[in-house]
């Protein structure tokens, strides 16, 4: 089961059409987060198929209530320290 960790959040914007019919969106409003939407009822296999089709240059980061393009040079060390 996926685990939601602390921020900042990295995400890809994608079309709902990319998801199978059984997948659901659940918008959570916590910590003044107006843009965070969880995808529910999506199998790991379906998630892997979708993720492999998404280009890395479309990654976005949500920091301090702002959505910015993910800059590998600027953000990589911050995220490496979070996940390791």
GROMACS elastic network, one bead per residue, 0.5 to 0.9 nm:
[ bonds ]
;  ai    aj funct       b0    kb
    1    44     6  0.89184   500
    5     9     6  0.85816   500
    5    82     6  0.89320   500
    5    83     6  0.88340   500
    6     9     6  0.74927   500
    6    82     6  0.82641   500
    7    10     6  0.81448   500
    7    62     6  0.80186   500
    7    63     6  0.77493   500
    7    82     6  0.86719   500
    8    61     6  0.67633   500
    8    62     6  0.58742   500
    8    63     6  0.55496   500
    8    64     6  0.82313   500
    8    79     6  0.81244   500
    9    36     6  0.86110   500
    9    60     6  0.83584   500
    9    61     6  0.56829   500
    9    62     6  0.52889   500
    9    63     6  0.72793   500
   10    59     6  0.67816   500
   10    60     6  0.57100   500
   10    62     6  0.64978   500
   10    70     6  0.76116   500
   11    58     6  0.86336   500
   11    59     6  0.57518   500
   11    60     6  0.53128   500
   11    61     6  0.62769   500
   11    62     6  0.79891   500
   11    70     6  0.89384   500
   12    51     6  0.87563   500
   12    54     6  0.74906   500
   12    55     6  0.87107   500
   12    56     6  0.85080   500
   12    58     6  0.61394   500
   12    60     6  0.59344   500
   12    61     6  0.86477   500
   13    58     6  0.74981   500
   13    59     6  0.76979   500
   13    60     6  0.76537   500
   14    17     6  0.83717   500
   14    18     6  0.72405   500
   14    54     6  0.81394   500
   15    18     6  0.56193   500
   15    19     6  0.78092   500
   16    19     6  0.55675   500
   16    20     6  0.86148   500
   16    25     6  0.89716   500
   17    20     6  0.76580   500
   17    21     6  0.86872   500
   18    50     6  0.69659   500
   19    22     6  0.80981   500
   19    23     6  0.62979   500
   19    24     6  0.87594   500
   19    42     6  0.79779   500
   19    46     6  0.79236   500
   19    47     6  0.84964   500
   19    50     6  0.77952   500
   20    23     6  0.57079   500
   20    42     6  0.76849   500
   20    46     6  0.77977   500
   21    24     6  0.80246   500
   22    40     6  0.86772   500
   22    41     6  0.64688   500
   22    42     6  0.73784   500
   23    39     6  0.66284   500
   23    40     6  0.56772   500
   23    42     6  0.52669   500
   23    43     6  0.86799   500
   24    38     6  0.82045   500
   24    39     6  0.56590   500
   24    41     6  0.62778   500
   24    42     6  0.78871   500
   25    37     6  0.64023   500
   25    38     6  0.57518   500
   25    40     6  0.61503   500
   25    41     6  0.89874   500
   26    36     6  0.87694   500
   26    37     6  0.56055   500
   26    38     6  0.50961   500
   26    39     6  0.63269   500
   26    40     6  0.70355   500
   27    34     6  0.82116   500
   27    35     6  0.77495   500
   27    36     6  0.61774   500
   27    38     6  0.61434   500
   27    39     6  0.87359   500
   28    33     6  0.75390   500
   28    34     6  0.77937   500
   28    35     6  0.84032   500
   28    36     6  0.63036   500
   28    37     6  0.62319   500
   28    38     6  0.73639   500
   29    32     6  0.63431   500
   29    33     6  0.54407   500
   29    34     6  0.59601   500
   29    35     6  0.82018   500
   29    36     6  0.74507   500
   29    37     6  0.88496   500
   30    33     6  0.54474   500
   30    34     6  0.79583   500
   30    36     6  0.88312   500
   31    34     6  0.87317   500
   32    65     6  0.77879   500
   33    36     6  0.60345   500
   33    65     6  0.68564   500
   34    37     6  0.86427   500
   34    65     6  0.80739   500
   35    62     6  0.85711   500
   35    65     6  0.85003   500
   35    67     6  0.88299   500
   36    62     6  0.87964   500
   39    42     6  0.68519   500
   40    43     6  0.88410   500
   42    45     6  0.82533   500
   42    46     6  0.63812   500
   42    47     6  0.64205   500
   43    46     6  0.52081   500
   43    47     6  0.61507   500
   43    48     6  0.85726   500
   44    48     6  0.60497   500
   44    49     6  0.86608   500
   45    48     6  0.51566   500
   45    49     6  0.63789   500
   45    50     6  0.88298   500
   46    49     6  0.51879   500
   46    50     6  0.63593   500
   46    51     6  0.86781   500
   47    50     6  0.51901   500
   47    51     6  0.60544   500
   47    52     6  0.85664   500
   48    51     6  0.51236   500
   48    52     6  0.60649   500
   48    53     6  0.87212   500
   49    52     6  0.54170   500
   49    53     6  0.66670   500
   50    53     6  0.53929   500
   50    54     6  0.66960   500
   51    54     6  0.52708   500
   51    55     6  0.83943   500
   52    55     6  0.78418   500
   54    57     6  0.86532   500
   54    58     6  0.73798   500
   54    59     6  0.86630   500
   55    58     6  0.56898   500
   55    59     6  0.76518   500
   56    59     6  0.56185   500
   57    60     6  0.85815   500
   57    69     6  0.82598   500
   57    70     6  0.78598   500
   57    71     6  0.88645   500
   58    69     6  0.73257   500
   58    70     6  0.78612   500
   59    68     6  0.89143   500
   59    69     6  0.63138   500
   59    70     6  0.54253   500
   59    71     6  0.85398   500
   60    67     6  0.66196   500
   60    68     6  0.56330   500
   60    71     6  0.84650   500
   61    66     6  0.80929   500
   61    67     6  0.57234   500
   61    68     6  0.53913   500
   61    69     6  0.61276   500
   61    70     6  0.53065   500
   61    71     6  0.86474   500
   61    75     6  0.88677   500
   62    65     6  0.63128   500
   62    66     6  0.55517   500
   62    68     6  0.64642   500
   62    69     6  0.88524   500
   62    70     6  0.88935   500
   63    66     6  0.52838   500
   63    67     6  0.64903   500
   63    68     6  0.76174   500
   64    67     6  0.83948   500
   67    70     6  0.89983   500
   68    71     6  0.85200   500
   70    73     6  0.89480   500
   70    74     6  0.80862   500
   70    75     6  0.69406   500
   70    76     6  0.89074   500
   71    74     6  0.52728   500
   71    75     6  0.57943   500
   71    76     6  0.76308   500
   72    75     6  0.53397   500
   72    76     6  0.50258   500
   72    77     6  0.84880   500
   73    76     6  0.59773   500
   73    77     6  0.80149   500
   74    77     6  0.75215   500
   74    78     6  0.81989   500
   75    78     6  0.54099   500
   75    79     6  0.63708   500
   75    80     6  0.86297   500
   76    79     6  0.53124   500
   76    80     6  0.59526   500
   76    81     6  0.86250   500
   77    81     6  0.61918   500
   77    82     6  0.86603   500
   78    81     6  0.54784   500
   78    82     6  0.65290   500
   79    83     6  0.62705   500
   79    84     6  0.85213   500
   80    83     6  0.54821   500
   80    84     6  0.60390   500
   81    84     6  0.54506   500
